[in-house]
Amino acid sequence: MAFYSTILSKRLWAVLWALFLVPTLLCGQPRSVITGSVADEHNRPLPNVSLFFKQAKRGTVTNSDGQFRLRLPETGDTLTASCIGYETQAIPIAQDRLTLSIRLVLADVPLNEVIVTNLSARELLQIYSCNF
């Protein structure tokens, strides 16, 4: 009986070590990371540009120098770059393409006006409401 419990104990330890080591080794595998920069048509870096993969639903924002770093999804996907005042650009990404240089073009669409006042909601209602 002691012989069987020793073998069972060794097998149990082997299974536990395998369950512990396999996920650790898989997490240690290098992942493909795409890096790059975003600039305007005059080659000036653009900060705060939104970059995201549509299918993977993963994204990032460029830093103050227009640089970004983003982990690639397992399958080919489209990287979308968007910024207020610029045209949105969609770039198909292959697994072997690890650096990008994106140029955004100014959009000809005017932005809506915003009026900022220091009036309270009650004062605004009194000004703009009609009493019949």
C-alpha positions in Angstrom: 0.0 0.0 0.0 2.9 2.4 0.8 4.4 1.7 -2.6 1.2 2.7 -4.4 0.8 5.9 -2.3 4.4 6.9 -3.2 3.8 6.4 -6.9 0.5 8.3 -6.7 2.2 11.0 -4.7 4.9 11.4 -7.4 2.3 11.4 -10.2 0.2 14.0 -8.3 3.3 16.3 -7.9 4.2 15.8 -11.6 0.7 16.8 -12.6 0.7 19.8 -10.3 4.0 21.0 -11.6 2.8 20.6 -15.2 -0.3 22.6 -14.4 1.8 25.3 -12.8 4.6 25.5 -15.4 2.7 25.3 -18.7 0.7 28.6 -18.1 3.8 30.3 -16.8 5.8 29.3 -19.9 3.0 30.4 -22.2 2.8 33.8 -20.6 6.5 34.2 -21.1 6.3 33.9 -24.8 7.1 37.1 -26.7 4.1 38.9 -28.1 4.2 40.9 -31.2 4.0 44.6 -30.5 3.4 47.3 -33.1 5.1 50.7 -32.5 5.1 53.8 -34.5 4.3 57.5 -34.7 1.4 59.7 -35.9 2.1 63.0 -37.5 0.2 65.6 -39.6 0.8 66.4 -43.2 3.6 68.8 -42.2 5.4 66.0 -40.3 4.5 67.5 -36.9 3.8 64.9 -34.2 0.1 64.6 -33.2 -0.6 63.9 -29.5 -3.8 62.2 -28.2 -4.6 60.4 -31.4 -6.9 57.4 -30.8 -5.6 54.1 -32.3 -7.7 50.9 -32.0 -8.2 47.5 -33.6 -11.8 47.0 -34.7 -12.1 43.3 -34.3 -9.9 42.8 -31.2 -11.4 45.9 -29.5 -8.0 46.9 -28.2 -6.6 50.4 -28.4 -4.3 53.1 -27.2 -3.6 56.9 -27.5 -0.5 58.5 -28.7 1.8 60.3 -26.2 2.9 64.0 -26.4 5.5 63.1 -29.1 3.0 61.3 -31.3 4.5 57.8 -30.4 2.4 54.7 -29.6 2.9 51.1 -28.7 0.2 48.5 -29.1 0.0 44.7 -28.8 -1.0 43.0 -32.0 -4.0 40.7 -32.1 -3.5 37.1 -33.0 -5.2 37.5 -36.4 -4.9 40.2 -39.0 -6.9 43.3 -38.2 -7.4 46.9 -39.2 -5.9 49.7 -37.2 -8.0 52.8 -37.1 -6.4 56.2 -36.3 -8.7 59.1 -35.5 -8.3 62.6 -34.1 -10.6 65.6 -33.9 -10.2 67.8 -36.9 -8.4 65.1 -39.0 -9.7 62.5 -41.3 -10.0 59.0 -39.8 -7.6 56.5 -41.4 -7.9 52.7 -41.5 -4.7 50.7 -42.0 -4.8 46.9 -42.6 -2.1 45.3 -40.4 -0.2 42.1 -41.2 1.6 40.1 -38.5 5.1 40.9 -39.9 4.6 44.6 -39.9 5.8 45.9 -36.6 6.5 49.6 -37.2 4.2 52.2 -38.6 4.4 55.9 -39.6 0.9 57.3 -39.9 0.1 60.7 -41.5 -3.3 62.2 -40.8 -4.8 64.8 -43.2 -6.8 67.8 -42.0 -10.6 67.3 -42.4 -12.6 70.0 -44.2 -15.6 69.4 -42.0 -16.3 72.4 -39.7 -16.8 71.7 -36.0 -20.1 72.7 -34.3 -20.1 75.8 -32.2 -20.2 75.5 -28.4 -21.4 78.4 -26.3 -20.1 78.5 -22.7 -22.0 80.7 -20.2 -22.0 81.0 -16.4 -25.8 80.9 -16.2 -27.5 78.3 -14.1 -30.1 75.9 -15.6 -32.9 77.9 -14.0 -31.7 81.1 -15.5 -31.4 79.5 -18.9 -34.9 78.2 -18.7 -36.2 81.6 -17.7 -34.5 83.2 -20.7 -35.4 80.7 -23.4 -38.9 79.6 -22.2 -42.1 81.2 -23.3 -45.0 81.5 -20.9 -48.3 81.2 -22.7 
